[in-house]
Amino acid sequence: MIRLAQRQFTEADQNLFAAISGDRNPMHVDALQARRTQAGAPVVHGIHLLLWALDSLAAQQPDIPPLRTLRAQFKKFVYVDERVETVLTQQRESGARLSVIAGGAPRSRVSIEFGEPVESCPEWPAFVSDLTAFSPIPLDPAFEQFPGLAGRLLFHMTPQDAAALFPAATKWLGARRIAALAASTYLVGMVCPGRYSLYSELSIGTCAETVVHGARRETLAFRVTEADSRFRSVDLEIAGDGMTGMVKSFARHPPVAQATMESLAGLVAPAEFAGSHVLIVGGSRGLGELTAKLIATGGGRVAITWQTGKEDAERVAREIRTAGGACETIAYDARRPAAEQLAALAEPPTHAYYFATPSIFRPQAEMFVQERLAEFLAVYVDGFWDLSHALRMRRPETSLFYPSSIAVTERPRGMTEYAMAKASGEVLCADMKASLGPLHVTVSRLPRLPTDQTATFADAETASPVEIMLPIIREVQSWPRPRRGSAG
C-alpha cells in the first residue's frame, strides 16, 4: 500500500468545487441543512474525492497508460476538515486500485483498468434532446417522476477549471472527461435525484469518439434505467464527451417533520402543564421540538435552546407563539459551562429536558475509539451533570428528563461508544436521584424513533414519537409531587 497524497477538504475547498461543478447541494455546503441529513454535518462531494484521487495517481505516474474503465464506490462520508489520504492498494500492468481513507477506514474505493477505449459511444444520447437548464437550487422531484426521466446537461466545469484544480488528471484524461465526471455530481445532487440525493457508485468506460453521434459536445446525457421505491434507489445511464457509463444513487427521505401545534391540540388539555417553566436543551428539532410543542399546548412556558440551528429554533418558537403558547429561545452549548449560559433565563426552570447530542453515526476503522467515547461523554455525562448542578443551585426541586436509548442493551454495530456513554449517563442519573433530592430525574430508554439521524433509505419500522413522548412528559411534569401535610 503506497500513500499518494493526504489533505483536509476545507469549507473553502467545498465552496470552490461546488461553484465550478455546479453541485451546490446543501449536504455539501450548508452546515445548518447538512445537520438534518444522515451525515449530520457537511460532507465532501464523492466526485471531488474521486478526481483528487485520480489526480494524485497521475501526478505520481507521469507515464500512466490510457484509461479504459473506472469504477468508484462511495462507501462512507468524508466530512469537511477531516484528514483524508489516497493510497494505492494494488498496481499491475493492466490496472490499479485506490482507496480514499479517513480515520483508518476506507471511505471510497476506485478500480481502474488501463487500455484502449471500451467501445464506440452509444447511440441513445442522440435521441435525448431536452437540455436541462442550469439552476443553483437543487430540484426536488417526487420519486414517481424518476422512471423514464432523461435529459442533457451542459458541462459547468471549464477546461481552465479542470486544469487548475486537477492538472495531472486533466493531462491524463483530458479536460472534457474531467468536466463530464464533474457534471455527474451536478446531475445527482441537483437534478436527479436532486435535493435529497446520495451518490453511491460510478462505472464508466472511455469512448473511441469524442463527439456523441452528432449530439452537442460538452454535455452529459442521462436517462433513468431503474427506480426502485423499496430502497429509494435510482440508477442512471450517462454519456458525455469521451465516456459512457452508469451511476447508482439513492433518493433520501426529506428531513423528519415533527407534529404541528394544530395536530397536537386534541391530545393535551389546555391547562395540563400550566404553571411550569420548562427548559428544553436541543429543542430546535427532533424530539426536543416535539416536547416543546406538547408542553406549550398544555399551557407550559418553554425555553428552547440551539447551538447551531438558530433559524430552526426561531421557526419552532414562532409556531408555538402563533398557536397562543409561550416560547423563548436561547443559545446553549452542552460542552460549555451551563450556569453562565442559563443566566439569560428570566427565572429558573421548574423542569428540564436534555436532548443535546453530537453526531451519532461516524465511520471508523476500529470497533472502539477513545476519542469518540470522550466526545459522547462530554455531552451525555459531563454536560448533563453540569446542567443539573446549575439548575439545582437555583431551584433544588427541579424535575429533569434524561433520554437514554435501547442501544444500551441492543448495541447495534458501530455504536459501542454511544451505548457506553448512554449507560454511564444512566448510572449518573440513578445516583443523582438517590442522593440529590428533592431534585428528580426521569430516565427512559427510547426505542428507535423517526429523526434526522435515524433516517434510512428503505422504510423502517419506528415507534410514534407522540405516543412515546407524551406519557414521559406527563411523568416528568408530575414532579415535584405535592408534599403531604403533617397530621393535626
C-alpha positions as CSV (number, residue, x, y, z in Angstrom):
1,M,0.0,0.0,0.0
2,I,1.5,3.3,-1.1
3,R,0.3,6.7,0.1
4,L,-0.1,9.0,-2.8
5,A,-1.4,12.2,-1.1
6,Q,-3.2,13.4,2.0
7,R,-5.1,16.6,2.8
8,Q,-8.1,18.1,4.5
9,F,-11.0,19.4,2.5
10,T,-11.9,22.8,4.0
11,E,-15.1,24.8,3.7
12,A,-13.3,27.0,1.1
13,D,-12.5,23.8,-0.9
14,Q,-16.1,22.8,-0.8
15,N,-17.4,26.2,-2.0
16,L,-14.8,26.2,-4.8
17,F,-15.7,22.8,-6.1
18,A,-19.4,23.5,-5.7
19,A,-19.0,26.6,-7.8
20,I,-17.1,25.0,-10.7
21,S,-19.1,21.7,-10.7
22,G,-22.5,23.3,-10.2
23,D,-23.3,20.9,-7.4
24,R,-24.4,23.2,-4.5
25,N,-26.5,20.5,-2.7
26,P,-26.9,21.7,0.9
27,M,-25.5,18.4,2.1
28,H,-22.1,19.7,1.0
29,V,-22.1,23.5,1.6
30,D,-24.7,24.3,4.2
31,A,-23.9,23.3,7.8
32,L,-27.4,24.1,9.1
33,Q,-29.2,22.0,6.5
34,A,-26.5,19.3,6.4
35,R,-27.1,18.6,10.1
36,R,-30.6,17.4,9.2
37,T,-29.2,14.7,6.9
38,Q,-27.9,11.2,7.9
39,A,-24.4,12.7,7.7
40,G,-25.2,15.2,10.4
41,A,-22.6,17.7,9.0
42,P,-21.3,18.9,5.7
43,V,-19.5,16.2,3.7
44,V,-17.1,16.2,0.7
45,H,-18.5,15.5,-2.8
46,G,-17.7,11.9,-3.8
47,I,-16.7,13.1,-7.2
48,H,-14.4,15.7,-5.7
49,L,-12.7,12.8,-3.8
50,L,-12.5,10.7,-7.0
51,L,-11.0,13.5,-9.1
52,W,-8.4,14.2,-6.3
53,A,-7.5,10.5,-6.1
54,L,-7.1,10.3,-9.9
55,D,-5.0,13.5,-9.9
56,S,-2.8,12.1,-7.1
57,L,-2.2,8.8,-9.1
58,A,-1.5,10.7,-12.3
59,A,0.9,13.1,-10.6
60,Q,2.9,10.1,-9.2
61,Q,2.9,8.3,-12.5
62,P,3.5,10.8,-15.4
63,D,3.6,7.9,-17.9
64,I,0.4,6.3,-16.8
65,P,-1.4,4.3,-19.6
66,P,-4.7,5.4,-21.0
67,L,-7.8,4.8,-19.0
68,R,-10.2,2.0,-20.3
69,T,-12.7,1.6,-17.4
70,L,-13.2,3.0,-14.0
71,R,-15.4,2.1,-11.1
72,A,-15.8,4.2,-8.0
73,Q,-17.7,3.2,-4.9
74,F,-18.5,6.0,-2.4
75,K,-19.0,3.8,0.7
76,K,-18.9,6.3,3.6
77,F,-18.9,10.0,4.1
78,V,-15.8,12.1,4.4
79,Y,-16.5,15.2,6.5
80,V,-15.3,18.7,5.9
81,D,-11.9,19.3,7.7
82,E,-11.4,15.6,8.2
83,R,-7.9,14.3,7.5
84,V,-8.0,12.1,4.4
85,E,-5.5,10.2,2.3
86,T,-5.4,8.5,-1.1
87,V,-3.5,5.2,-1.1
88,L,-2.6,2.9,-4.0
89,T,-3.6,-0.5,-2.8
90,Q,-2.8,-2.5,-5.9
91,Q,-0.8,-1.8,-9.0
92,R,-0.4,-4.1,-12.0
93,E,0.2,-3.7,-15.7
94,S,-3.5,-3.9,-16.6
95,G,-4.8,-1.6,-13.9
96,A,-4.7,-0.2,-10.4
97,R,-6.8,0.1,-7.2
98,L,-7.1,3.1,-5.0
99,S,-8.7,3.8,-1.6
100,V,-9.6,7.1,0.0
101,I,-9.1,6.6,3.7
102,A,-10.1,8.7,6.7
103,G,-9.8,7.8,10.4
104,G,-8.3,4.5,9.3
105,A,-11.4,3.5,7.5
106,P,-11.9,3.3,3.7
107,R,-14.5,5.8,2.6
108,S,-14.2,5.3,-1.2
109,R,-12.7,2.7,-3.5
110,V,-11.6,3.1,-7.1
111,S,-10.8,0.3,-9.6
112,I,-9.0,1.3,-12.8
113,E,-8.4,-0.7,-16.0
114,F,-5.8,0.5,-18.5
115,G,-6.1,0.1,-22.2
116,E,-7.8,1.3,-25.4
117,P,-11.3,2.7,-25.2
118,V,-14.1,0.2,-24.4
119,E,-16.3,0.9,-27.4
120,S,-17.8,3.5,-29.7
121,C,-20.0,5.9,-27.9
122,P,-23.6,4.6,-27.6
123,E,-26.5,5.6,-29.9
124,W,-29.1,6.5,-27.3
125,P,-27.8,10.0,-26.4
126,A,-28.5,11.2,-30.0
127,F,-32.2,10.8,-29.1
128,V,-32.1,12.8,-25.9
129,S,-32.7,16.4,-26.9
130,D,-34.1,18.0,-23.8
131,L,-31.5,20.4,-22.3
132,T,-32.0,20.8,-18.6
133,A,-31.5,24.5,-17.7
134,F,-28.8,25.1,-15.0
135,S,-30.2,26.1,-11.6
136,P,-28.3,27.0,-8.4
137,I,-31.1,25.4,-6.4
138,P,-31.4,21.6,-6.3
139,L,-34.6,20.2,-7.8
140,D,-36.9,18.1,-5.6
141,P,-38.9,15.7,-7.9
142,A,-41.3,13.2,-6.5
143,F,-40.0,9.6,-6.6
144,E,-42.8,8.8,-9.1
145,Q,-41.2,11.1,-11.6
146,F,-37.9,9.3,-11.8
147,P,-38.8,6.3,-14.1
148,G,-38.1,7.2,-17.7
149,L,-36.6,10.6,-16.8
150,A,-34.0,11.7,-19.4
151,G,-32.2,14.8,-20.4
152,R,-28.9,16.6,-21.2
153,L,-26.8,18.8,-19.0
154,L,-24.2,21.4,-20.2
155,F,-20.8,21.0,-18.6
156,H,-20.4,23.5,-15.8
157,M,-16.7,23.0,-15.3
158,T,-14.5,24.8,-17.9
159,P,-11.2,23.3,-19.3
160,Q,-9.4,26.0,-17.3
161,D,-11.1,25.0,-14.1
162,A,-10.2,21.3,-14.7
163,A,-6.6,22.1,-15.4
164,A,-6.3,24.4,-12.4
165,L,-7.8,22.1,-9.9
166,F,-6.8,18.7,-11.3
167,P,-3.7,19.3,-13.5
168,A,-2.3,15.8,-13.6
169,A,-5.7,14.1,-14.1
170,T,-6.6,16.6,-16.8
171,K,-3.4,15.8,-18.7
172,W,-4.1,12.1,-18.4
173,L,-7.9,12.0,-19.2
174,G,-8.5,15.3,-21.0
175,A,-10.4,18.3,-19.7
176,R,-13.7,17.2,-21.2
177,R,-13.7,13.9,-19.4
178,I,-12.9,15.6,-16.2
179,A,-15.8,18.0,-16.9
180,A,-18.1,15.1,-17.7
181,L,-17.3,13.5,-14.3
182,A,-17.9,16.8,-12.6
183,A,-21.2,17.0,-14.4
184,S,-22.3,13.7,-13.0
185,T,-22.2,15.2,-9.4
186,Y,-24.4,18.1,-10.6
187,L,-26.7,15.5,-12.2
188,V,-27.1,13.6,-8.9
189,G,-27.0,16.4,-6.4
190,M,-29.1,19.0,-8.3
191,V,-31.3,17.2,-10.9
192,C,-31.9,13.5,-10.4
193,P,-32.5,12.5,-7.6
194,G,-31.7,16.1,-6.7
195,R,-32.0,17.8,-3.3
196,Y,-32.4,14.6,-1.2
197,S,-29.8,12.5,-3.0
198,L,-26.8,10.3,-2.3
199,Y,-24.2,9.5,-4.9
200,S,-23.3,5.8,-4.4
201,E,-21.4,4.4,-7.3
202,L,-20.0,5.3,-10.7
203,S,-18.9,2.9,-13.5
204,I,-17.6,4.4,-16.8
205,G,-15.7,3.4,-19.9
206,T,-13.9,5.6,-22.3
207,C,-15.3,6.1,-25.8
208,A,-13.3,6.0,-29.0
209,E,-15.2,9.0,-30.4
210,T,-15.2,12.5,-28.9
211,V,-18.4,13.5,-30.5
212,V,-21.6,11.6,-29.5
213,H,-23.1,10.9,-32.8
214,G,-23.6,14.5,-33.8
215,A,-25.0,15.5,-30.4
216,R,-23.9,18.7,-28.9
217,R,-20.4,18.4,-27.3
218,E,-19.7,19.5,-23.7
219,T,-22.9,17.9,-22.5
220,L,-23.8,15.0,-20.3
221,A,-26.7,12.9,-21.5
222,F,-28.6,10.9,-18.9
223,R,-31.6,8.6,-18.6
224,V,-33.0,6.7,-15.6
225,T,-32.8,3.0,-16.2
226,E,-34.3,1.8,-12.9
227,A,-36.0,3.5,-9.9
228,D,-36.9,1.1,-7.0
229,S,-39.2,2.7,-4.4
230,R,-38.5,-0.1,-1.9
231,F,-34.9,1.1,-1.4
232,R,-35.3,4.5,-3.0
233,S,-32.5,3.6,-5.4
234,V,-32.2,5.5,-8.7
235,D,-29.9,4.1,-11.4
236,L,-28.9,6.2,-14.4
237,E,-27.1,5.7,-17.6
238,I,-24.8,8.6,-18.6
239,A,-22.8,9.5,-21.7
240,G,-20.5,12.5,-22.1
241,D,-17.7,13.7,-24.3
242,G,-15.5,10.6,-24.5
243,M,-17.1,8.4,-21.8
244,T,-20.2,6.4,-21.1
245,G,-21.3,4.5,-18.0
246,M,-23.7,4.1,-15.1
247,V,-24.4,6.0,-11.9
248,K,-26.1,4.5,-8.9
249,S,-27.7,6.8,-6.4
250,F,-30.4,7.0,-3.7
251,A,-33.2,9.4,-3.0
252,R,-33.0,10.2,0.7
253,H,-36.1,10.9,2.7
254,P,-36.6,14.6,3.4
255,P,-35.8,15.8,7.0
256,V,-38.3,14.5,9.5
257,A,-41.1,16.9,10.2
258,Q,-42.5,16.8,13.7
259,A,-46.2,17.1,14.5
260,T,-47.7,20.6,14.2
261,M,-49.3,22.5,17.1
262,E,-52.6,22.2,15.4
263,S,-52.4,18.4,15.3
264,L,-51.4,18.2,19.0
265,A,-54.2,20.4,20.3
266,G,-56.6,17.5,21.0
267,L,-54.1,15.3,22.8
268,V,-53.3,17.6,25.7
269,A,-55.6,19.5,28.0
270,P,-55.1,23.3,27.6
271,A,-54.0,23.8,31.2
272,E,-52.4,20.4,31.8
273,F,-48.9,21.8,32.2
274,A,-49.9,25.4,33.3
275,G,-47.6,27.0,35.8
276,S,-44.5,25.2,34.6
277,H,-41.4,26.9,33.1
278,V,-39.6,24.3,31.0
279,L,-36.1,24.3,29.6
280,I,-35.6,22.1,26.6
281,V,-32.0,21.6,25.6
282,G,-31.9,20.8,21.9
283,G,-35.5,21.9,21.3
284,S,-34.9,23.3,17.8
285,R,-35.7,20.0,16.1
286,G,-36.5,16.3,16.6
287,L,-37.8,15.1,19.9
288,G,-36.9,18.3,21.6
289,E,-39.1,20.2,19.2
290,L,-42.0,17.8,19.7
291,T,-41.6,18.0,23.5
292,A,-41.7,21.8,23.4
293,K,-44.9,21.8,21.4
294,L,-46.6,19.3,23.6
295,I,-45.8,21.2,26.8
296,A,-46.8,24.5,25.2
297,T,-50.0,23.0,24.0
298,G,-50.7,22.1,27.7
299,G,-50.1,25.7,28.8
300,G,-46.5,25.4,29.9
301,R,-44.0,28.1,29.2
302,V,-41.0,26.7,27.3
303,A,-37.4,27.9,26.6
304,I,-35.8,26.0,23.8
305,T,-32.0,26.1,23.2
306,W,-30.0,26.0,20.0
307,Q,-26.3,25.6,19.3
308,T,-26.1,26.0,15.5
309,G,-29.8,25.9,14.5
310,K,-30.9,29.3,15.5
311,E,-33.3,29.5,12.5
312,D,-34.8,26.2,13.4
313,A,-35.3,27.3,17.0
314,E,-37.0,30.6,15.9
315,R,-39.2,28.6,13.5
316,V,-40.4,26.4,16.3
317,A,-40.9,29.4,18.6
318,R,-43.0,31.2,16.0
319,E,-45.2,28.2,15.5
320,I,-45.8,27.9,19.3
321,R,-46.5,31.6,19.7
322,T,-48.8,31.7,16.7
323,A,-50.8,28.9,18.4
324,G,-51.1,31.0,21.6
325,G,-48.2,29.4,23.5
326,A,-45.3,31.0,25.3
327,C,-41.8,30.2,24.0
328,E,-38.3,31.8,24.1
329,T,-35.0,30.7,22.6
330,I,-31.5,30.9,23.9
331,A,-28.1,29.8,22.6
332,Y,-26.7,26.9,24.5
333,D,-23.7,24.6,24.1
334,A,-23.7,21.5,26.3
335,R,-19.9,21.4,26.3
336,R,-19.6,24.9,27.8
337,P,-20.4,25.9,31.5
338,A,-24.1,25.8,32.0
339,A,-24.5,28.5,34.7
340,E,-23.3,31.4,32.6
341,Q,-25.5,30.3,29.6
342,L,-28.6,29.9,31.7
343,A,-28.2,33.5,33.1
344,A,-30.2,34.5,30.0
345,L,-33.3,33.0,31.5
346,A,-35.5,35.4,33.5
347,E,-36.4,32.7,36.1
348,P,-35.2,29.2,37.0
349,P,-36.9,26.4,35.2
350,T,-39.2,24.1,37.0
351,H,-38.5,21.3,34.6
352,A,-35.7,20.5,32.0
353,Y,-35.4,18.0,29.2
354,Y,-31.9,17.1,27.9
355,F,-31.9,16.3,24.1
356,A,-28.3,17.6,23.4
357,T,-26.5,15.2,21.1
358,P,-23.4,15.1,18.9
359,S,-23.5,13.4,15.5
360,I,-24.2,9.7,16.4
361,F,-23.0,7.9,13.3
362,R,-19.4,8.4,12.2
363,P,-17.4,5.9,10.2
364,Q,-14.3,4.5,12.0
365,A,-11.9,1.7,11.4
366,E,-11.8,0.2,14.9
367,M,-14.6,-1.2,17.0
368,F,-13.7,1.2,19.8
369,V,-12.2,4.7,19.6
370,Q,-11.4,6.5,22.8
371,E,-11.7,10.0,21.3
372,R,-15.2,9.1,20.1
373,L,-16.2,7.9,23.6
374,A,-14.8,11.1,25.1
375,E,-16.9,13.2,22.6
376,F,-20.1,11.4,23.7
377,L,-19.2,11.5,27.4
378,A,-18.6,15.3,27.2
379,V,-22.3,15.7,26.2
380,Y,-24.2,12.8,27.7
381,V,-22.5,12.8,31.1
382,D,-20.4,15.9,31.8
383,G,-22.9,18.2,30.0
384,F,-25.9,16.7,31.8
385,W,-24.2,16.9,35.2
386,D,-23.2,20.5,34.7
387,L,-26.7,21.5,33.6
388,S,-28.3,19.6,36.5
389,H,-25.9,21.3,39.0
390,A,-26.6,24.8,37.6
391,L,-30.4,24.2,37.8
392,R,-30.3,22.7,41.3
393,M,-28.4,25.7,42.6
394,R,-31.3,27.9,41.5
395,R,-34.2,25.6,42.2
396,P,-33.4,22.4,44.2
397,E,-36.7,20.6,43.3
398,T,-36.2,20.8,39.6
399,S,-37.5,17.8,37.6
400,L,-35.2,16.6,34.8
401,F,-35.6,14.2,31.9
402,Y,-32.6,12.2,30.6
403,P,-33.3,10.3,27.3
404,S,-31.3,7.1,27.1
405,S,-31.6,4.5,24.4
406,I,-32.3,0.9,23.8
407,A,-28.9,0.8,22.1
408,V,-27.6,0.4,25.7
409,T,-28.8,-3.2,25.6
410,E,-29.2,-3.9,21.9
411,R,-25.9,-2.2,20.9
412,P,-26.2,-2.1,17.1
413,R,-22.9,-2.5,15.3
414,G,-20.8,0.7,15.2
415,M,-22.5,2.2,18.3
416,T,-20.2,0.9,21.0
417,E,-19.1,4.3,22.3
418,Y,-22.6,5.8,22.1
419,A,-24.0,2.9,24.1
420,M,-21.2,3.2,26.7
421,A,-21.8,6.9,27.2
422,K,-25.6,6.5,27.5
423,A,-25.1,3.7,30.0
424,S,-22.8,6.0,32.0
425,G,-25.5,8.6,31.9
426,E,-28.0,6.2,33.4
427,V,-25.7,5.4,36.3
428,L,-25.2,9.1,36.9
429,C,-28.9,9.7,36.9
430,A,-29.6,6.8,39.3
431,D,-27.2,8.2,41.8
432,M,-28.4,11.8,41.4
433,K,-32.0,10.6,42.0
434,A,-30.9,8.8,45.2
435,S,-28.6,11.5,46.6
436,L,-29.8,14.9,45.4
437,G,-33.4,15.1,46.4
438,P,-35.7,17.0,46.1
439,L,-34.2,17.1,42.5
440,H,-35.8,14.4,40.5
441,V,-34.5,12.7,37.4
442,T,-36.6,10.6,35.0
443,V,-34.8,8.2,32.7
444,S,-36.3,6.4,29.7
445,R,-34.6,4.1,27.2
446,L,-36.2,5.4,24.0
447,P,-36.9,3.0,21.1
448,R,-36.0,3.8,17.5
449,L,-37.9,6.9,16.6
450,P,-38.0,8.8,13.3
451,T,-35.4,11.6,13.5
452,D,-32.9,13.1,11.1
453,Q,-30.1,10.9,12.3
454,T,-32.0,7.6,12.2
455,A,-33.5,8.0,8.7
456,T,-32.9,5.2,6.3
457,F,-33.5,4.7,2.6
458,A,-35.8,1.8,3.0
459,D,-38.8,2.3,5.1
460,A,-38.0,1.1,8.6
461,E,-40.5,0.4,11.4
462,T,-40.3,3.1,14.0
463,A,-42.5,4.0,17.0
464,S,-44.7,7.0,17.1
465,P,-42.9,9.9,18.7
466,V,-46.1,11.4,20.2
467,E,-47.2,8.0,21.7
468,I,-43.7,7.5,23.3
469,M,-43.1,11.1,24.5
470,L,-46.4,12.2,25.9
471,P,-46.5,9.6,28.8
472,I,-42.9,10.5,29.6
473,I,-43.7,14.2,29.6
474,R,-46.7,13.6,31.9
475,E,-44.4,11.7,34.3
476,V,-41.7,14.4,34.3
477,Q,-44.3,17.2,34.7
478,S,-45.8,15.4,37.7
479,W,-42.8,16.3,39.7
480,P,-42.3,17.8,42.2
481,R,-45.1,16.0,43.9
482,P,-47.3,17.9,46.4
483,R,-45.9,17.5,49.9
484,R,-48.2,15.8,52.4
485,G,-49.3,17.9,55.3
486,S,-48.5,16.7,58.8
487,A,-51.3,15.1,60.9
488,G,-53.0,17.5,63.3
